[in-house]
Amino acid sequence: MNATSVRPRELLAVDVGNSSLKWTRCTYDDAMNCRRLADIQRVNTDPQSLAAWQASLPNEVPMFVASVNRLADSQLVTNQHTRQLRNRDFPLQIYVKYPDRVGADRLAAATAAARLKQPQQTAICIDAGSAVTVDLISAEGHFEGGAILPGFGTMAKSLAANTSLLPQLSPQDVTELQSSLGKCTETAIASGVHWGVIGGCYSLCRQYVAQVAPTPCQLFVTGGDAFSIARGLDELNTLIGPIPIVTELRVEAELALRGIAYTGAQLLTKSP
C-alpha cells in the first residue's frame, strides 16, 4: 500500500467467509472505536457477484481484507490500495503452537473482543457461522487458542451426506427448535444438531473459565447464528447452572469485521 503524507480518513474493511463476503466503509475514528460500524453489506462469493462488487468500489480508499476462502481470494482484484491482512498484522499476541496457521477470521474477532472487553477481564469469543469457533482472550488481550466445531448447517449437511436415509434440514429447522424431544426423524435431527452445537459451546466455556478463574470473564457471541447460540446458552444457564465467573454474555454484530477495521486503522497510523 502506498504511503501518503496525509493520513486517510476512510477505509474499507472486508471479511471473506466460506459463503459470503461482508464489508463496510467506515471513517478512521469509527474503526478505532470498534463499536460504531454502520452500513455493513453482504455479497455472495461467486465470481459474478465479486466482480460487480469490486467494480463499485472507490479505488482510492485503503482496503483491508481478511479471508478464509482461497477460491474467493483468487477472484479478488487487488491494487496498490489493497492489503490482505496476515496474522502478524493483527495487534495481539498469538499464543498457540503455529501462530501463522490460525484463521484470520478468528484473530479479527479476537482483536475486536480484546478491544471491547473490560480491562483486567478475560473474554471468550464465539463466532457462529459455517464453523463455530470458541476462543479465549487473556486479561492482557492475548489470543490463547480455542476450539473449532461444525456449525448448525454444516452438521446437518454432514448427516444427510453421510447417511442413506436421513434428510437434509433447512437452517430454520435447526435454529428454530420447538422441543428437544424429537417426535419424528426430522425433529430428532434438529434437536441433535441444535443442542450438539450449543452444548459444545457451553462445555467449552465452562472449561475455559476453569483455567482462568478467579479472573472475571466476558462472553461475546457473533456470526450469523449468534442469537441462536446466545439463546441456547441462556437456556442452559437456567437448566444446568450459570457458567462461573462470566460477568456478561452479549451478542456483538460482525465482530470479525470490527477487528479488521480496527487493525487497518492501526496499520495506517504506522504509515509514514
N, C-alpha and C positions, 0 to 999 in steps of 0.2 A: 504494500500500500504506500503510495507516495506521501512523503511528509509535506505538511503545509505550514506556513508561518502563522496562520490563524487557526485556532482550534475549531473543528467543525461543531456546529450547534445541533445537528441532527445525525441520526444513524439508523440503519435498518438492522433488525435482529431477525434471524431466520433459524427455525428449528425444524430439521428434516427428519421425519419419523419413518416408520415402515410403510404406512399407507397414505400419509398426508403431510403436507408442509404447512407450518404455521409461521406467520411473520407479522411484524409490526414496525411502523416508522415512528420513532419517538425522539423527543428532544434530549439533549445531553443530560439535563438535570433530572428528567423523568427516569432515565436509565440509571443514574447514580442513586436515585431514591429507591429503586427496585420495587416500588409499590404501584405507581400510577400509570402503568402501561395501558393505553387505550387503543381502540380500533384494531384489535387483533383479528387477523383474517386467516382463512384456511384454503389451501389449494391441493388438489389431488396430485400425486407424483407421477402420473402418466406423462409421456413426452409432450403431447399437445398442450396439456394444461400448464406444464412448466414453461414451455416456450412462450405461451401467451402471457403468463405472469411476468416473466423476465422482460418481455418487450414493453411492459407498462411501467417498469421501474425507472426512477431517476438515476442516471449513470453517475452523477457527481456526488451522491450521498454515500458515505462509507457503509459497507455491508459486512456483517459478521455472521458466519454460518457455522452451526454445529449440526452434525449429521450422523445417523446410524444406518443410512440407506446408501449403499455403494452404487446401486444402479442409478438412483436419482443423482448422485454426485457426478456420475459420468455424463449426465444430460445437462447439468448446470453450466452456463456460460459465464466464466469468470473474467474479470478485468482488473485494472490497477486499483480499483476502489474496493475490491472484494477480498476478504480474509477468511479462510477456512480455519476455524479455531482448532488448535491442538491441545492436548491435555495440559501441556506445560503453560498454556496461556491463561488458564483459569487461576484466579487469585486465592488459592488454598493449597495446603499441603495434602498430599495423597499418600496415606499410609497403608498401602497394600503391596502384595508381592510383585505385581507387574503394573506399575502406575500407567504406562503407556497403553495398556490394553483395556482400561476402564472405558465404558461407553461415554461419549461426550454428553449425552443427554443426562446421565446420572451426575456428572460433575457440574453441569449447568444448574440442575435443580439444587444440588448441594451448595453451590455458590450463593444462590438466592436464599436458601434456608439459613445459611450461616450469617447472611446479612440481616435477615428479618428476625431471627431468634433473639431472645433476651440475653444480655451479657451474662457470662458465667453459668449459662444453662446449656445442656446438650440438646440435640434435636434429632428426630427421626423423620426421614423424608420418604413417603410412599408415593411412587409415581405409577399410576394405574392406566396402562394402555394395552397394546398387543401383548407386551410382557409387563409384569408388575415388579418393580424394584423396591426394596426396603433397605434404606441405607442409614448409617449412623454418622452424625457430625458431632465432634467433640466440643466441649465447652470453649476451647480455643479456636474453633472454626475449622478444624481439620477433617478431611474425609477419611473415615476409618474403615470403609468397606461395607458389605451388606449381603443381600441375597437377591436372587432373580427367580421368579416363578411365572408360569403361564398366566396370562390374563383371562378374563371370562370367555371372550370369543375364541381365543387360541385353544383353551382347554376343551371347549365344546366342539370345535372343529376337529381336534385330535381324536376325540371319542368317535365321531362319525366316520373319520377317515380310516381308523384302525380297527373297526368292527364291521361286521356284515349286516347287522340288524338295527343298530342304534341310529336314530335320526339326527339330522343337523338342526340345532335350535337357533333361533334368532337371538341377537343380543338382548332384546326386551324380555324374552322368555327367561333369561338368566338373571338379569338385574332387577326385574320387577317381580320377584318371587312372592307368592301369596302364602305359602306354607312350607316349612322344612320337611314335612311328611308327604312325600310324593305318592299320589294315588294312581299314577299311570307311568309309563316309561318316560314320557317327556318331562313330567314334573319331577320324577326321580332324578333324571339327569340335571335338570335345572337346579335342584336342591344341592346335589353333589358338587356341581361346578361352583355355585354361588358360595356355599359355606366352605368349600375346599380352599378357595382363594382368600376369603375373609378370615377364615380360621388360621390359615398360614400366616397372614399378616399379623393377626393378634398374637399368635405364639411367638413370632419373631420379635415383636415389640417387647413382649414380656422378657424374653431372653436378653435383648439389648439393654433394657433398663436395669436388669440384674447386674450387668457388667459395670455400669456407670454409677450405680447407687452409692451414696445418697444424693448425688448431684441431680437437681430437678431437670426434667426433660420436656420439651415441646414436641408435639407431633403435627407434622404438615402432610396433608394429602392433596395430591394434584393429579392431573391427567383426565382423560375422557370419562373414566369410570370412578372419579374421585368421590362423588356424592354417594354412590352405592357402597363403596368401601367405608366411608365415614359413617353412614347409617348402620352398616353391619357391625362396625367396631363399637358404636354406641350401644347396640343391642347386646353384644357380648359383654360389654362392661356392666350392663344391668343383670344379665343372666348368670354370669360367672364371677364377675368382680372387676373393678376398675384396674387398669394397668398401673402398677405402683409408680409413684413419683412423677407421673405425667401431669403437668400443670395445665395443659391446654391441648385440645385437638381441634385443628381448624383446616378448612379447605382453602387452598390458595390457587386461584386460576393461573394456569400456564407458568408454573414455577420455573421450568427449564428456560422458557423464553425470557423471563426476567433475568435469569442468571447470564444468559447470552448477552443481553443488552448491557447489564452491569459490567461484564467482562470487557465488552467492546469499549465502553466509556473509560474504563481503567486503562486500556491499551492506548486510547487516544491521548490520555494525559501524559503518557510516556513518550509520545512522538515529539521530535524536536520542533 
